[in-house]
Amino acid sequence: MTPPCEQVIEQYVKAVLGMKAFDVVVLDVRGLASFADTFIICSGRSHRQVSAIAEHVAHDLKAKGTRALGVEGLREGHWVLMDYGDVIIHVFYEPVRIFYDLEGLWSDAKRIEL
């Protein structure tokens, strides 16, 4: 099984970092999930920053020709899920991220270092 293309993943990570998301984790979930190959999980320090990160990601990737299939949670800013098909981006308000512990839930997934 080959790892997801690092160049493709890198464009998503750069978009997330464009609004100063922190604690970015990239998980290879192939073989563990049928609906995606990669999860990108990151945090914002406030509900407003979480929404701003997600809006920036959508705008940045759209400008590069990549549109989300769906976005949930943008208005609330607690947990924004952005579905890009093979890549799912989770933008969390930090206390919500700790509560849901996706990294623990997907602990069998390989971490991708970029």
N, C-alpha and C positions, 0 to 999 in steps of 0.2 A: 504494500500500500504506500503510494507516494504522498508526501505531505502536500497540503494545499500550496499553490504557487505563492511564494513569499512576496512577489511584486504586487499581486492582486491584494493580498492581505494588508500589505504596507499602505496602500492607498486608503483603506478603511481606517487603519490605525492613525495615519497622519490627519485624517479628517476629524477623528475623535480628539486628538491632541491639539487641534487648532483652537479650541476653546478651553484649553487648560484642564481637560479631564485628568484625573489622577488614578493611580493604582490600576493601570490597564493590564488586563490578563487576556491572552488569546488561547483558546482551547480547541484542539482538533477533536471533534466529536464524531468523525466518521466511524462507522461500525458500532456506535453507541446510540445514534439518533438517525432516523430515516428522513428527517425533514431539513437537515442542514449538515454542512461539513465543518463549519467553524463558528464558534461563539467568540465575540469580543465583549468583554465585561469591563466596565469602567465606572468611575464615581465622579459626582459633583458635590460641592460643599453646601449647596442650597437647592431648594426646589427650582428657583429661577435659573441657576447655573445648569441644572440637569436639562431643563427645557432648552436653554441656549445652546448647549452642546449638541442636542439632538437636531435642533433647527440648523445649526452650522453644518453638521454631517450631511443632512438632507440637501442643503444648498450646494455644498462643496461637491458631493458626489453627482448630483444632478448636472452641475456645470461640466462634469467629465463624462456625461452620458449614462450614468448609472442611477436608476430610479428605484426607490423602495417599493416593494410589493404591498407593504402595509406598515403602518406606524400606530402604536397604541400607547396611551398614557402621556402624551405630549402636554396636554393642558394642565394636568395635575402635578407633573414634575417629580413624582416619587420614584417611578420606574418606567422608563421609556423603552419599549421594545421596537426595534427597527428590523424588519424582515427584508433582506436583500437576496432571498433565495438560498444560495449555498452558505451565505454569511448572515448571522443574526447578531445584531448589536444590542447589548443591554446597557442602558445608561441609568445608574442608580443614584439616588440620594443616599449618602453613605450609611445612615442608620438602617435604611430599608435593605441595602445590600447585605449588611451584617445579619439581619433577621432572616432573609431568604437563603443566604449562603449557597449560591449557585455553584461556586467552586467546590464546596463540599458535596453537593448533590451530584456533580459531574466529576468526582474525584478520580474516576477511571480514565478520564480524558487526558491526552498528552498535552502538555503546555508547549506552545510554540514561542520560541524566543526570536525576536526580530532585532 
